């Protein structure tokens, strides 16, 4: 019991409480450690730096207000504290100067916050310049489709962009409202069925930047992840060329050919596109699935064991996923995984 009648235990209660607060304090401090791959405080594009700068500006105003209010509060508490023999402080009812001051002060604070906010909105919402890379982003429950109309490329979940080049993301949804956000590159934007929103940004340096859907969109909302891979100019050109090409046909009588046959036999072709094999539109385009680092909407690495786990029971990995459990036999599963891994 927390408070038994045993006096010795009661004497130990302050020690118990101090230890409890020490543990809570330690956990709080540990929560301030890193790394934070989705932190807005490490901007890697002009768009993200504008947001970070606005945050810094607003924080400074908040800090000034906090200090002024706390100083006045502490002064009042100390100056008018109860003291033996001291007369009761004089009561003031209605003070025109004070009332005008605390009406004008919040209005000025709002002006100081509104001006940089509006400037940031105009900078981040400016139209894309000529020559920007156009990418159409289509949200699905629970994965992302990326279409590069000028390059003839369609992929999923991993967005490739060239470093330093302005990118115009056209965002829409195939089902419900989602929200697209890679915090180190740009602010979040709602993705709405029947409507197109835009995100326009240019990444500063190459790298792999994580993001996710940030609008509740169903049972696997938390499993709707994304990656933005910023490539060098040559790296992006090579990637786009490879993605636009049709995968080589598997060798005759190979395990990959048996996997291709299983891909057709188990009705995978009804949902997924593989150039030269099928043209399904319900699930992600798998033409070059083996060139991606992840599958299942960014949840699993593209490894044989993970592909097998996903195909065997998608619902166990991602509850609510539209992909059904196909009942693939062990031999067919091995061949199917080998075929998918050949699609680079």
Helices and strands as residue ranges (DSSP letters): H 7-30, H 46-79, H 96-124, E 133-140, E 143-148, E 153-156, E 158-162, E 167-173, E 178-181, E 189-191, E 197-201, E 207-213, G 221-223, E 225-231, H 233-244, H 255-265, G 268-270, E 273-274, E 278-279, G 289-291, E 294-295, E 300-301, H 304-312, H 314-317, H 330-341
